[in-house]
Amino acid sequence: MLSTFSDNRVDLNGETMGTRWHAQFWANADTDVEAIKAAMQAAVDRVDAQMSLWKPESDLCRLNRAPVGEWVDIGPEMMRVLCAAAEVTRMSDGAFDISVGDAVRAWGFGPEDADTTKITALLSKSSGRANPLELRDSQARRLADVSFDLNGIAKGFGTDRLVEVAAEHGITALTAGIDGDLRTVGTRPDGSFWPIAIERPDYGLRAVHSMMELSDCAIATSGDYRHWLTVGDQRLSHTMNPRLQAPLVNSPASVTVLAPDCMTADAWATALMVLGREAGTAVARRYGIQAMFLEREALAS
């Protein structure tokens, strides 16, 4: 991790969830920056330890391995995420669905390589199953033989934890994020909002599509342009269609969502990608969600 200073500006970053976290704020001369940095790293490490599919002893992996119906102890952070995920699942009529873990792994987007036998078995399953998860106090249990995947919400929650840690240390204005999920609090020292770049959803090209200036707001983008699977001449998104148990096809190139917290923005960006522009726009309007859909055909014209 690095700390750099310019007129009391502090930039922190470190590794987490297979990518990096970062935070920027302005501090007083007597601020214990190293303590803040250590606390932020510990917070995202705890999220990763509970929700990673790549750590066999994570709470998530233990839950996925447990026999159907057996209660599993989980951490408070994961409980917060599971409760939030259930709410977005309900509001999106199942477009956001964390029980796509088997599909994620079968198609090669998890810790294992793609498996055509598992893909065939998934595609033959019927859709529209009832909620396969039950929660109580500090425990969770599977109600069906499915696996859960929190990649569509965990980074957003990790970003929220960075902000919470900052607040605990008296930092009242900052921007923080994990990968493409960002959250802003307050304003910069000159009173200006935080400038945020929206990436153009192009394969193999890093470019800015547009800029926003935000304060007290979270932003998350879901897209098909960083992680994909190539089958013949078609690119398949890493985002799964829960009803088909298969990667999205003909989806928007990206969906960017603004929300009060990053966990919510992250989950809704995924849900609206699954719904697509027409249905997604209708749902966004119904719930007052601020969302921007980018279509690859429109970008090319």
PyMOL commands that set and color helices and strands:
alter all, ss='L'
color gray80, all
select helices_A, chain A and resi 33-51+59-65+76-91+101-106+116-123+154-168+262-287+296-300
alter helices_A, ss='H'
color red, helices_A
select strands_A, chain A and resi 2-6+9-16+19-26+72-73+133-136+139-142+174-178+181-185+194-199+208-214+217-223+228-231+234-237+240-241+246-247+254-259+290-294
alter strands_A, ss='S'
color yellow, strands_A
deselect
rebuild
show_as cartoon
